[in-house]
Amino acid sequence: QGAIHIAYVDYSTDPADHSDDVLRYATNASGTWAFTTLGYSGSDGQGGRGTAIVIHPITDAVHIVTTMYENSSRYLQNHTNEGGSWVNETITDTTKDEGHDPAMAMDGNGNLHVAYYCKSGCNDLRLSSRMNGVWQNETVSSTNDIGQDPDIAIDSQGTIHIVSRYASLSSGRIYLHSGTPGSWTVNTGLGGGNAYWPVVGVDSN
């Protein structure tokens, strides 16, 4: 309908205390801007390491993924109003530091796919997919510390494309993983060295 939907983390004013950091949602769907607090963001004073949002093209249901931070680990939660009221669900392992830099896309069947980076103790590119309403997680790449700053797009055939960065500060090469959950090919010849913050899109062809 052309309405705008925005998600963001609202920080505490006390830089030493982030117990009241919250995830906020803003929309002008009613004609005027309305703001909703969706819950604790679990941030750590460093941006919470990301939010992502997609809107269902038919039902207008909103899906928001945000980083949580507790016990020195980051994990991801999905918030949605598809059932008429807001609910949230943890979609990654709360004991692993894998909730960095989420990027989200929806395929033609309404399934959600979230790419993100697992940092401390893992250094992997990860993907969480909600297939027919059930979340499943996988490691897309565990080689050479690939996965920083991921972005995701899905083409008309349902192929998922994820770009991310090899994390070496002296390299910064861009990798493209393409495929479907459980089956991936990789293109390592993109971006050369010193490439950062990749994004990806798919055209009409």
C-alpha positions as CSV (number, residue, x, y, z in Angstrom):
1,Q,0.0,0.0,0.0
2,G,3.0,2.3,-0.1
3,A,3.3,2.6,3.7
4,I,6.8,2.9,5.3
5,H,8.0,0.5,8.0
6,I,11.2,1.2,10.0
7,A,12.9,-0.8,12.8
8,Y,15.7,0.5,14.9
9,V,17.4,0.1,18.3
10,D,16.7,2.9,20.8
11,Y,19.7,3.3,23.1
12,S,19.8,4.1,26.8
13,T,21.1,7.5,27.6
14,D,23.6,6.0,30.0
15,P,26.6,4.7,28.1
16,A,27.5,2.4,31.0
17,D,24.0,0.8,31.3
18,H,22.2,-0.7,28.4
19,S,19.5,-2.6,30.4
20,D,16.8,-0.4,28.9
21,D,17.9,-0.5,25.2
22,V,14.8,-1.5,23.2
23,L,13.8,-2.4,19.6
24,R,11.4,0.1,18.2
25,Y,9.1,-0.1,15.2
26,A,7.7,3.0,13.3
27,T,5.1,3.0,10.5
28,N,2.9,5.6,8.8
29,A,0.4,2.9,7.6
30,S,-2.5,4.7,9.4
31,G,-1.6,8.0,7.7
32,T,0.4,9.4,10.7
33,W,3.5,8.0,12.2
34,A,3.1,5.5,15.1
35,F,5.8,4.0,17.2
36,T,5.8,0.7,19.0
37,T,8.3,-0.7,21.4
38,L,8.8,-4.4,20.6
39,G,11.0,-5.4,23.5
40,Y,14.5,-5.4,25.0
41,S,17.1,-5.2,22.3
42,G,19.9,-6.7,24.3
43,S,22.4,-4.3,22.8
44,D,25.9,-3.7,24.2
45,G,26.5,-0.1,23.2
46,Q,27.8,-1.0,19.8
47,G,24.6,-1.0,17.7
48,G,23.4,-4.3,18.9
49,R,25.1,-5.5,15.7
50,G,22.2,-5.1,13.4
51,T,18.5,-5.1,12.4
52,A,16.8,-6.3,9.2
53,I,13.2,-6.0,8.0
54,V,11.0,-7.5,5.2
55,I,7.3,-7.0,4.4
56,H,5.2,-9.8,3.0
57,P,4.1,-8.6,-0.5
58,I,0.5,-9.8,-0.2
59,T,-0.4,-9.8,3.5
60,D,1.7,-6.8,4.6
61,A,3.0,-8.8,7.6
62,V,6.2,-7.3,9.0
63,H,9.2,-9.4,9.9
64,I,12.1,-7.8,11.9
65,V,15.3,-9.6,12.9
66,T,17.5,-8.0,15.5
67,T,20.6,-8.8,17.4
68,M,20.4,-9.6,21.1
69,Y,23.4,-9.5,23.5
70,E,23.5,-11.4,26.7
71,N,26.2,-13.2,28.6
72,S,28.9,-11.9,26.2
73,S,27.2,-13.6,23.2
74,R,25.1,-12.2,20.4
75,Y,22.1,-14.1,19.0
76,L,19.1,-13.2,16.8
77,Q,15.4,-12.8,17.4
78,N,12.6,-12.5,14.8
79,H,9.7,-10.2,15.6
80,T,6.5,-10.4,13.5
81,N,2.9,-9.2,13.5
82,E,1.7,-11.8,11.0
83,G,-0.7,-13.3,13.5
84,G,-2.3,-9.9,14.3
85,S,-0.2,-9.0,17.3
86,W,3.6,-8.8,17.8
87,V,5.4,-11.9,18.9
88,N,9.1,-12.8,18.9
89,E,11.1,-15.9,18.6
90,T,14.8,-16.6,19.1
91,I,16.2,-18.1,15.9
92,T,19.9,-18.8,16.7
93,D,22.0,-20.4,19.4
94,T,22.0,-18.2,22.5
95,T,25.3,-19.6,23.6
96,K,27.3,-18.7,20.5
97,D,28.3,-15.3,19.3
98,E,26.6,-15.6,16.0
99,G,24.2,-12.7,15.8
100,H,26.3,-10.2,13.9
101,D,25.2,-8.1,10.9
102,P,21.9,-9.9,9.9
103,A,20.5,-9.4,6.4
104,M,17.1,-10.8,5.5
105,A,15.1,-11.7,2.4
106,M,11.8,-13.4,1.6
107,D,11.5,-15.9,-1.2
108,G,8.5,-16.4,-3.6
109,N,6.9,-18.9,-1.2
110,G,7.0,-16.5,1.7
111,N,9.9,-18.3,3.4
112,L,12.3,-16.1,5.3
113,H,16.1,-16.3,5.0
114,V,18.5,-14.5,7.3
115,A,22.3,-14.4,6.6
116,Y,24.6,-13.4,9.4
117,Y,28.1,-13.7,10.8
118,C,29.3,-15.9,13.7
119,K,32.3,-14.2,15.2
120,S,33.9,-15.3,18.4
121,G,35.0,-19.0,18.3
122,C,33.4,-19.7,15.0
123,N,34.2,-17.2,12.2
124,D,31.5,-18.6,9.9
125,L,28.8,-17.4,7.4
126,R,25.5,-18.7,8.7
127,L,21.9,-18.8,7.4
128,S,18.7,-19.2,9.3
129,S,15.6,-20.1,7.1
130,R,12.0,-20.3,8.1
131,M,10.6,-23.0,5.9
132,N,6.9,-23.5,6.1
133,G,6.9,-21.8,9.5
134,V,9.8,-23.7,11.0
135,W,13.3,-22.2,11.5
136,Q,16.3,-24.2,10.4
137,N,20.0,-23.1,10.8
138,E,23.1,-24.0,8.8
139,T,26.7,-23.0,8.2
140,V,27.1,-21.8,4.6
141,S,30.9,-21.4,4.9
142,S,33.3,-22.2,7.7
143,T,36.5,-21.6,5.6
144,N,38.9,-18.7,6.0
145,D,36.8,-16.5,8.3
146,I,34.2,-15.7,5.5
147,G,30.9,-14.0,6.4
148,Q,31.5,-10.5,7.7
149,D,29.0,-7.8,6.5
150,P,26.7,-10.2,4.6
151,D,23.9,-9.1,2.3
152,I,21.2,-11.4,0.7
153,A,19.0,-11.4,-2.4
154,I,16.8,-14.1,-3.9
155,D,16.1,-14.4,-7.7
156,S,12.9,-15.4,-9.4
157,Q,14.0,-19.1,-9.5
158,G,14.3,-19.2,-5.8
159,T,18.1,-19.2,-5.7
160,I,19.6,-17.4,-2.7
161,H,22.6,-15.2,-3.3
162,I,24.7,-14.1,-0.3
163,V,27.7,-11.7,-0.5
164,S,30.0,-11.4,2.4
165,R,33.6,-10.4,3.1
166,Y,36.7,-12.4,4.0
167,A,37.6,-10.9,7.4
168,S,41.3,-10.5,7.0
169,L,42.2,-6.8,7.4
170,S,44.9,-7.1,4.8
171,S,42.6,-8.7,2.2
172,G,38.9,-7.8,2.4
173,R,38.0,-10.1,-0.6
174,I,34.3,-10.5,-1.5
175,Y,32.7,-13.9,-1.7
176,L,29.4,-14.8,-3.3
177,H,27.6,-17.9,-2.2
178,S,24.6,-19.0,-4.3
179,G,22.2,-21.9,-3.9
180,T,19.5,-23.2,-1.6
181,P,19.6,-24.4,2.0
182,G,22.0,-27.2,2.2
183,S,23.5,-26.8,-1.3
184,W,25.9,-23.9,-2.2
185,T,28.4,-22.9,-4.8
186,V,30.9,-20.1,-4.2
187,N,32.5,-17.4,-6.4
188,T,35.7,-16.2,-4.8
189,G,36.9,-13.9,-7.6
190,L,34.9,-10.8,-6.7
191,G,36.1,-7.5,-5.3
192,G,39.8,-8.1,-5.3
193,G,41.5,-6.8,-2.1
194,N,40.4,-4.1,0.3
195,A,36.7,-4.5,-0.4
196,Y,34.2,-3.7,2.3
197,W,30.4,-3.7,3.0
198,P,29.1,-5.5,0.0
199,V,25.5,-5.5,-1.0
200,V,23.7,-7.6,-3.7
201,G,20.6,-7.2,-5.9
202,V,19.0,-9.2,-8.6
203,D,17.6,-7.6,-11.8
204,S,14.6,-8.7,-13.9
205,N,16.6,-11.3,-15.8
